[in-house]
């Protein structure tokens, strides 16, 4: 008989807590009022998305199959776990971080691609580089790009992409049944008041997570003091530490940072903020940086 995998209990219990908490909150939505409890559900979905990130990095067990099973239900509706995993692991090539072609999570565009865009699209993407824009329209902008890319892959017969979407559809079945039939929450309302705000909350983390820089270690941010968001984002606010040690569990990252805090801040060139409120004050209405990647003039022949 196969042995059960070794379990990291803090992550395992947090997964169970997020799932049970989500189920309880959504189940009582009809009793207590949708607009009271659905924002709390959005927070729990954000936490669940952070736990999916832990799972794809090899937690809470050493078995990828067990880890996927624990976060299989897509509470956030929009992104297939297997697509998230494939793209995010590509993103962890630190030497290519922020590259418009090689980093699938980059918000930058190459100059040639930018110049081909209609003016209205360029205006939208510029607004998306303010923090308020990223929170309001950022999820929609990201989803349009993501769905367009995956649709093209599906039309070309990409079996891995098709398989990811098949698993996503299977995982959606219990979520939709629970939300709509058992809890009595219309699916459109759940998408608008839970799934979309949850993705927006994640955009707070990813807004300044990386910057273009010649030195790969200076591309990843450190946000130091944020007890609520640290839990919600599972310490990915210490993002350079995560990128330097992607296999380390979330609850060990603060210790790594505290032991060598001056060195971490030296390594990332002082790309450090005290809290996310500092980012809000600096960039809520202000464009953080241009959409065009400073080191990429246009597509080279090998990437066309």
C-alpha positions in Angstrom: 0.0 0.0 0.0 1.3 3.4 -1.0 2.5 5.6 1.9 0.7 8.9 2.6 2.9 11.9 1.9 4.5 13.9 4.6 2.3 16.9 5.4 3.2 20.5 6.3 0.5 21.0 8.8 0.2 24.8 8.9 -0.5 24.9 5.2 -2.8 21.9 5.3 -4.9 23.3 8.1 -5.1 26.7 6.4 -6.4 25.0 3.2 -9.1 23.3 5.2 -9.9 26.5 7.1 -10.2 28.5 4.0 -12.5 25.9 2.3 -14.7 25.5 5.4 -14.8 29.3 6.1 -15.7 29.9 2.4 -18.5 27.3 2.5 -19.9 28.7 5.8 -19.9 32.3 4.6 -21.5 31.6 1.2 -24.0 29.2 2.7 -25.3 32.0 5.1 -25.3 34.7 2.4 -29.1 34.3 1.9 -29.7 34.7 5.7 -27.5 37.6 6.5 -27.6 39.5 3.3 -25.4 39.2 0.2 -23.7 42.5 0.5 -22.6 41.8 4.1 -21.0 38.4 3.8 -19.9 38.3 0.1 -17.0 40.7 0.7 -15.7 38.3 3.4 -16.1 35.5 0.9 -13.9 37.5 -1.5 -11.2 37.7 1.2 -11.3 33.9 1.7 -11.1 33.3 -2.1 -8.1 35.5 -2.2 -6.5 33.4 0.6 -7.5 30.2 -1.4 -5.7 31.6 -4.5 -2.6 32.2 -2.4 -2.9 28.6 -1.2 -3.1 27.5 -4.8 0.2 29.3 -5.3 1.7 27.4 -2.4 0.4 24.1 -3.9 2.0 24.6 -7.3 5.3 25.3 -5.5 5.2 21.9 -3.7 3.2 22.4 -0.6 1.8 21.1 1.7 3.0 17.7 0.6 5.7 16.4 -1.7 3.1 15.0 -4.1 1.9 17.3 -6.8 -1.2 15.2 -7.2 -2.2 15.5 -3.6 -1.4 19.2 -3.6 -3.6 19.8 -6.6 -6.4 17.7 -5.1 -6.4 19.9 -2.0 -6.9 23.1 -4.0 -8.8 21.5 -6.9 -12.0 23.5 -6.6 -11.6 26.9 -8.3 -13.3 29.1 -5.8 -12.1 32.1 -7.9 -13.9 30.8 -11.0 -11.6 32.4 -13.6 -8.2 30.7 -13.9 -7.5 27.0 -14.3 -5.1 25.8 -11.7 -3.0 23.8 -14.2 -2.6 26.9 -16.4 -1.7 29.0 -13.4 0.9 26.4 -12.4 2.5 26.2 -15.9 2.6 29.9 -16.4 3.8 30.7 -12.9 6.6 28.3 -12.9 7.8 29.9 -16.2 7.6 33.2 -14.4 10.1 31.9 -11.9 13.0 32.2 -14.4 14.5 35.1 -12.5 16.8 36.0 -15.4 13.8 36.7 -17.6 11.6 38.4 -15.0 9.5 41.2 -16.5 10.4 40.4 -20.1 7.3 41.0 -22.2 7.9 37.7 -24.2 9.5 35.3 -21.7 7.7 36.3 -18.5 4.0 35.3 -18.8 3.1 37.5 -15.7 4.8 40.6 -17.1 2.7 43.8 -17.3 5.2 45.3 -19.7 5.0 45.5 -23.5 7.7 45.8 -26.1 7.9 49.1 -27.8 6.9 47.7 -31.3 3.9 45.9 -29.8 2.9 49.1 -27.9 3.1 51.2 -31.1 0.8 48.8 -33.0 -2.0 49.2 -30.4 -5.0 51.6 -30.9 -4.9 54.7 -28.8 -7.8 53.7 -26.7 -6.1 50.4 -25.7 -2.9 52.3 -24.9 -4.9 54.6 -22.7 -6.5 51.7 -20.9 -3.1 50.0 -20.3 -1.7 53.3 -19.0 -4.6 53.6 -16.5 -3.9 50.0 -15.6 -0.5 51.1 -14.4 -2.0 53.2 -11.6 -2.9 51.3 -8.5 -6.5 52.4 -8.7 -6.7 51.3 -12.3 -5.1 47.9 -11.5 -7.6 47.3 -8.7 -10.6 48.3 -10.8 -9.9 47.2 -14.4 -6.7 45.1 -13.8 -8.5 41.8 -13.5 -10.5 42.4 -16.7 -7.4 43.5 -18.6 -5.5 40.4 -17.4 -8.4 38.0 -18.1 -8.8 39.3 -21.7 -5.2 38.8 -22.4 -5.1 35.4 -20.7 -8.3 34.1 -22.4 -7.1 35.3 -25.8 -3.8 33.5 -25.5 -5.5 30.3 -24.3 -8.2 30.4 -27.0 -5.5 30.6 -29.7 -3.7 27.7 -28.1 -6.9 25.6 -28.0 -7.6 26.4 -31.7 -4.1 25.1 -32.5 -4.9 21.9 -30.7 -2.7 22.4 -27.6 -3.6 19.3 -25.5 -2.0 20.6 -22.3 -4.1 23.7 -22.4 -7.2 21.7 -23.2 -6.5 19.3 -20.4 -6.1 22.2 -17.9 -9.5 23.7 -19.0 -11.2 20.2 -18.7 -10.0 19.9 -15.1 -11.1 23.5 -14.5 -14.6 22.6 -15.7 -14.7 19.5 -13.5 -13.6 21.5 -10.5 -16.2 24.2 -11.2 -19.1 21.8 -11.0 -19.2 21.5 -7.1 -18.5 25.2 -6.7 -21.4 26.3 -9.0 -23.7 23.7 -7.5 -22.9 24.9 -4.0 -23.1 28.6 -4.7 -26.2 28.6 -6.8 -28.3 25.6 -5.7 -27.4 25.1 -2.1 -26.5 28.7 -1.1 -28.9 30.4 -3.5 -26.4 33.0 -4.7 -26.8 33.9 -8.4 -23.7 33.0 -10.2 -23.4 36.4 -11.8 -23.5 38.0 -8.3 -20.8 35.6 -7.0 -18.6 36.4 -10.0 -19.1 40.1 -9.6 -19.1 40.4 -5.8 -16.7 37.6 -4.8 -14.5 36.2 -7.7 -13.7 39.6 -9.3 -12.9 41.4 -6.0 -10.7 38.5 -4.9 -8.7 38.8 -8.1 -8.6 42.6 -7.5 -7.1 42.0 -4.0 -4.4 39.8 -5.6 -3.7 42.7 -7.9 -2.7 44.8 -4.9 0.1 42.3 -4.3 1.2 42.0 -7.9 0.9 45.7 -8.8 4.5 46.5 -7.8 5.8 43.0 -7.3 8.4 43.3 -10.1 10.1 46.1 -11.9 12.4 46.2 -14.9 16.1 46.3 -13.9 19.4 45.1 -15.3 20.1 43.1 -12.1 17.6 40.2 -11.7 17.7 40.5 -7.9 16.7 44.1 -8.0 13.5 43.2 -9.9 11.5 41.9 -6.9 9.9 43.9 -4.2 10.0 43.7 -0.4 6.9 45.0 1.5 7.8 44.8 5.2 5.0 45.4 7.6 1.6 44.2 6.8 0.2 41.6 9.2 -3.2 41.2 7.5 -1.9 41.2 4.0 1.0 39.0 4.9 -1.4 36.3 5.9 -3.7 36.9 3.0 -0.8 36.8 0.5 1.1 34.1 2.5 4.2 36.3 3.0 4.6 36.9 -0.8 5.0 40.6 0.2 8.6 39.4 0.9 8.8 38.7 -2.8 12.5 38.7 -3.3 12.8 36.1 -0.6 10.2 33.9 -2.3 11.9 34.2 -5.7 15.3 33.4 -4.1 13.8 30.3 -2.3 10.6 29.3 -4.2 10.5 25.9 -2.6 10.4 27.3 1.0 7.0 27.2 2.7 5.2 30.6 3.3 5.5 30.5 7.1 9.3 30.2 6.9 9.9 33.3 4.7 9.7 35.9 7.5 12.4 34.1 9.4 14.7 34.1 6.4 14.1 37.8 5.9 14.7 38.8 9.5 18.0 36.9 9.8 19.5 38.8 6.9 17.4 41.9 6.5 20.1 44.4 5.5 21.5 41.9 3.0 18.1 41.3 1.4 17.5 45.1 1.1 21.0 45.5 -0.4 20.3 42.7 -2.9 17.1 44.2 -4.2 18.6 47.7 -4.5 16.4 49.2 -1.8 13.2 48.3 -3.7 11.5 48.3 -0.3 8.2 49.6 1.0 7.1 49.7 4.6 3.5 48.7 4.0 1.0 48.4 1.1 -0.4 51.7 2.3 2.8 53.4 1.2 2.1 52.0 -2.3 -1.4 53.3 -2.1 -0.2 56.8 -1.2 2.4 56.8 -3.9 0.5 55.3 -6.9 -3.2 55.3 -6.3 -3.7 57.9 -9.0 -0.2 58.0 -10.4 1.3 55.8 -13.1 4.1 53.8 -11.5 6.1 53.4 -14.7 5.5 53.2 -18.5 3.9 50.2 -20.0 6.8 49.9 -22.5 9.7 47.7 -21.2 12.8 49.9 -21.1 15.1 47.2 -22.4 12.9 45.8 -25.1 12.6 47.7 -28.4 10.6 45.1 -30.2 10.3 41.4 -31.0 13.3 39.7 -32.3 13.1 37.1 -35.1 13.3 34.1 -32.8 10.2 35.1 -30.8 7.9 36.1 -33.6 
